[in-house]
Amino acid sequence: MTHPTHYHENLIFSPGTQVVALRDVVGQNGRTLHPRGAVGVVVRAPLDLADNYRVRFPDGVEEPLKTSEVALLAKHKEGDIGNSKVTSERNDLYERVILQCIIGSQAYGLSDSESDIDRRGIYLPPADLHWSLYGVPEQLECEKTQEAYWELQKFIVLALKANPNVLECLYSPLVEKATPLAKQLLAQREMFLSRLVYQTFNGYVLSQFKKMQADLRNQGQVKWKHVMHLIRLLICGTRVLNEGTVQVEVGEHREQLLAIKRGEMPWGETERWRRQLHVDFDTALANTRLPERPDYERANSFLLQARRAALSAELP
């Protein structure tokens, strides 16, 4: 099956785009020139969503149409194919959560009275939903309760790419739910660790600090909580390479990190610490025993096992 067409809901279609009219095009005499569903081409795009498109139909007729009166042809033809919202609306996928843990400040040992409780984990959809025309969402999110659960394959792919949030989920000390299948995954979580941790963690920190330096120049301030978590990420990444495990709790660095969070550590001192941590990270990369790449075959084997488990109505 081809991937469904995705675009931002506020996208303005450019001239030349094929669209479908969502209302009848009626002439001056009241006669329908083109019925609802007719295909035309955008010849003039609006400056904003409140303005009209001008759409030309095959016979040369042009009609102004509101943004709510046109649909992208490719998306219109798909209908609900690949629309995982259909699956979500018809099923309680939260019942299929196999791993639920707490990450963020609570797990790092950096929480205070204002800290949220962030729950993350994995869900495994039933096979018939996964195979359906509609598919399943890659992630379940509930903003009200600060919960998010990745579909198993999405989770595994992110873990193989050394996504920090996903790796921390695998190593969180605060596990609230783990089915037997999830426990099997946790028992072999080291298969996801590789030297890619260096590229992923280091690259993210460098890009974010570059933005913060710009904020400091232009606005004279930074979000200290974000600075703290970037420093924490460097510490965590270095430990992964040195120790072959993800140590989620910050341990002896707690007070220094909280000082950054409160804005008590000067920017220059924070920068010096960051630069030293990058040096430590480089040294750890040079000496690490972790493989160049994670164990794709082992991860794939577990995924296939889980897919077979999803064939049953109830998870084992």
Salt bridges, closest charged atoms under 4 A:
ASP59 OD1 - HIS34 NE2 3.00
GLU62 OE1 - ARG54 NE 2.84
GLU62 OE2 - ARG56 NH2 2.65
GLU63 OE2 - ARG23 NH2 3.06
GLU69 OE1 - ARG23 NE 3.05
GLU78 OE1 - LYS75 NZ 3.77
ASP112 OD2 - LYS261 NZ 3.00
GLU138 OE1 - LYS154 NZ 3.62
GLU151 OE2 - ARG307 NH1 3.08
GLU168 OE2 - ARG232 NH1 3.02
GLU176 OE1 - ARG119 NE 2.58
GLU190 OE2 - ARG298 NH2 3.00
GLU252 OE2 - ARG239 NH2 3.19
GLU252 OE2 - HIS253 NE2 3.53
GLU255 OE2 - ARG254 NH1 2.97
GLU264 OE2 - ARG262 NE 2.88
GLU271 OE1 - ARG274 NE 2.54
GLU271 OE2 - ARG275 NH2 3.74
GLU292 OE2 - ARG195 NH1 3.25
